[in-house]
Amino acid sequence: MNQIVVPFVFKRLTKFLKLKTTPELVIIGHICYDKIPDGFILGGAAAYSGIFATHLEKRVGIITSVENDFRYQEQFTGAEIHNVRTERNTIFENIYREGQREQHLLQRAINIKAEDIPKHWLNAPLVFVGPIANEVDPKILAMFKKALICVNPQGWMRQWDETGKVFHHFPDDWSFLKAANIVCLSLEDVKGDYEKVESIAAFVNLLILTKGKQGASVYSAGKVKHFPAFPTVEIDPTGAGDIFAIAFLIRYAETEDIETAINFAHAAASLSIEKKGTQGIPDRKAIELRLKPYLRR
């Protein structure tokens, strides 16, 4: 892959906020660029979840790997980024042929390994792991001994050929997920295969399967319960799954109630898709306003 230069850079990573205390929420995964016909937009589970968590006024620490002159740094005000130095940013491109999406990995930053985790961050109470290009070492999960850990495993199910064309690859061994508390993934992530969902659910206490407009199903203690999605007008679904996962993680940590957390997550995700890109990422006040009509029922 030839290196791609993204124009119009902003301030260097050394200017990011430095937290003096352990983050309340640690997020791990590549922040990336998504290439579109007229340029680039911000992408990656770590990006959407990180920005959203700061909107909920959490102290956020993001462990990622980007070039020092990454373009969208101003969107992460209020978060500390611990950057694993790299000479390339991760860049994806989606190409549509006859209504079918082909995803291409144009270039990739380096892996995030166990030794890249700041020691004082290991005491964080909440952790979200969201790989997008098989970049996060699964062993990292077991390092957070005291945290409530949520994982979106999508990036561990991606491989690519020599041209960068991405294809689905379902790992044989998911036992490392025993170190996590919650797994949140979409039906699209597993290509509609419920057997794959159940094989992952066997290793975690709580698995949430999102299905877009069809809502979400919770797998827990050998049972499955369905929760409907909130009505919304979809403009751009990018990042909705990551916002759902973080919303659930934060609200579940606050209430220890699955239904309350699911409703909060559905409300957050429904708001996020009503505008393009990160413009739709809501704050807590907006989520609570969206929830009010449903809480009266």
N, C-alpha and C positions, 0 to 999 in steps of 0.2 A: 504494500500500500504506500503510495506517495503521500508525503505530508501535505495537508491542506491548511492554508493560511486563512484565518477568519479576520476580516478587517474591523476597524473601529473599536479598538480595545479601550479599556478603562484603566482604573488604578491597579496597582500591583497587589498581589495577595498579602503582602506584608502589612498592608493598611487595614486588614480586617480586625474586627473587634477581638480582643483577647479576654476571655473570661477569667476572673480571679478565683472562681469556685468551680466545682465539678458541675457539668451541665445536668439539667433535669432530664434531658433527652439527648441521647447520642444516636446519630443517623449515619449509616455506613453504606457507601456505594458511589459509583461514578456519577458526577454531574456531567452532562454532555451537551453537545449541539445536535439539533435535528436539522438536516439540510432540506430546504424547501425551494421551490422554483426561483423565488426572488431573494434568497439569502439564507439566513440561519435563524433558528429560534432556540430558546432554552429547553432542555429536555433532561430526562432521568428521574427515577424515583426519589433520589436524594434531593433533587432540586425542588420538586413540588411538595414533598413532605416537609422539607426544611423550612421553606417559606411559609407554609401553612402553620407549622408549629409556632413560628414567631408571631403569626397573627393571633394565636391563642395565648400569647405572652409567656411562652415557655423559654427557659434558658436552653438554647440549642447548640450542640456541638456536632459538626458534620465532618466525617472522615472521608476524604475523596482523593482524586488524583486529576489535577488539571494543570495546564500551563499557567505560569505566573500572571500572564496578561489575559486571563480569561475574561470574556466580554461582559458577562451579566452580573458582575460582582455587586452592583448597587442594589440588586434585589434581595441580597442576603443580609441587610442591615439588621443587627440584633442577634446574629448567629456567629459563632466562631467556627472557622474552617481550619481543620488540621490537614494540610495538603501533603500528599506523597508526591514528591517531585517527579515530573515527567516532561518529556520533550514533545508529546502529542496529546491533544484532547481526544476524547472519544466522540466520534461523529457517526450518526445513523442517517440513512436516507430511505424514505418509503417511496416505492415506485408502484404505480397501479397499472395493471395490464388486464384489459377485459373485465374490469370490476374486481380483480383479485389483487391483494397487496403483496408485494415483494419487499422485504426489508433487507437493506444492505448495510454492513458495517464498513465504513470508509476508512476509519482509522481508530485506534484504541489506545487509551492511556495504560499505565502499568497496573499490575495487580495490587490489591490491598491485603497485606499479610498481617499475621499476629503481632509482629514486632512494630507495626505501624500504629498500634493503638496507644495513645498516651496513658501512662499508668494511672494518673489521678482520675481519668475518665472511667476507669473500670468500676467505680463505685456509683455510677449513674443509676437512678432508679428505673429509667425507661430506656429501651433500646429498640431501634427499628433498623433492620437490615434489608436493603433493597438492591441487589445486584442487577445490572442490565446487560452485562456482557461477560458473565462468568468470571468476574474480577475479584470477588470477595472470597477469601479462604474460609470455608465452613467451620474450621476449627475455632474461629473467632467467637462463635456463639457461646462456647463453653467457658470463655474467659470472664464473662460477666456473671459473677456468682450470685449477686443480690438483685438483679434487674428483672423486671417484667419485659420479656423479649418478644417482639412481633417480627415476623419474617414475611416478605413477599419474594417467593423463590423463582420468579419469572426468569431472571437472568441466568440461573443455573440450568435452565431448560433450553438455552440457546447455544448453538454452535454455528460455524460458518465455514464456507469452502474457500479455496484460494482466491476467488474473485471477491470475497466479502459477502456473498449472498448468505443470508441467515436462514437456518433451518431448525426445526424442532427436534430436540434430543432429550429424552426422558431418562434421567440417571437410574441405575438399578438400585442404588443404596441411598436411602433417605434417613438412615438411623441417626445422623448428626443432628437432626431436628429435635431429638429428645432434649437437647439443651435449650430449646425455645419453649415459650408458653403458648404462643398464638401464631398460626399461619393464615395469611390472607392472600388468596389468589383468585383469579377469574376463570370461568369456564373456558374462555378463549385460550388461556395459558396452557391448558391441557388438551386443547383441540376437541373439546366436548366429551372427553372420555371420563366417565364417572368412576371407572375402575381405578384410574390413576389418582383421582381425588381421594378415594378410599384408601389407597396404598400409602398416601402421605398422611392422611388422618390417623392412621394406626400409630404414628410416632408422636403425636402431640395431643395435649389436653383439649385444645380448642382450635378448630379449623373453620374459617369463614370462606365460603365459595360465593363470589359475586357473579351476577348474571345480567348486568346492565338493567334494562327496564323491567326485567323479571324479578328484581330484588336480590336477596342473598339467602343462602342456607347455612346454618350453623351445625357443625358436626361436633358433638361433645358427649362423652360417656356412652358411646355406642348408639346415640340417638341423633336424628336430624330434624331440625326445626326451620321452617321457612319464614322469612320476613319480607313483606312487600317493599318495593322502592317508593320514593316520594315522587309525585307528579312534577314534571319539569319540562322546560323547552330546551332541547339540546342544540347548542351552537358549536361547542368543541369539547369532546370527551377526554382530551389529553390530560393525564394526571389524575383523573377522577378516582381510579383505583387506589392510588397512593394516598390521596387525601382521605378516602374512606378508611384505609388501614390506620393512618395516624389518628384520625378522629376517634376510631374505635379504641385504639390503644390508650389514648389519653383519658377518654371518658370511662373506660372500664377500670382504669387505675383509680379514678376518682370515686366510682360508685360500686365497683365489684358486681355490677348487674348487667348481664348480657343484653337484655332487651333495651334498657336505657342507652347503653353504648351503641347498639345497632341503630336505633332511631337517630341518635346524634350523628352517627357516621353517614346514614342515608341523607339526612338533611344537609350535611356539609357537602357531600358529593353532588347532590342535586343542584346546589348553588354554584358549584365550581364549573359545571358544564354550560352555564348560561351565558358565558362570555368567552372570548378567545384567550388561549394561553393562560398565563398566570393572572390575568385581569380578573378572573372569576373566583380566585381563591378567597374564601370568606373569613370573617372574624367570628368570635364567639357570639357577639350580639346578633349578627345576621342569622346565625344558626339557630339561636334561641327563638328569634322571630319566626323562622320557618317552622319550628317545632310546635309553636303555641296551638295552632288549630288541631293538631293531632293529639296533644296532651289532654285536651278537653274531652276527648271521646271516651 
